[in-house]
């Protein structure tokens, strides 16, 4: 093998390793993002639970001209 082929192979391998590292980081970020969305949905559900017992029509005719 000539030196140019070795260098090309080395650069290709390094590029592949970089792509794998970036893909792994993105996968971790997506997993963290999924956990954050789940946490946000849980908080929204908890804040909406007290409103479940409110009578129908409450808040539909709100006059904001004060």
ABEGO torsion letter per residue (X at the ends): XBAAAAAAAAAAAAAAAAAAAAAAAAAAAAAAAAAAAAAAAAAAAAAAAAAAABBBGBGABBBABX
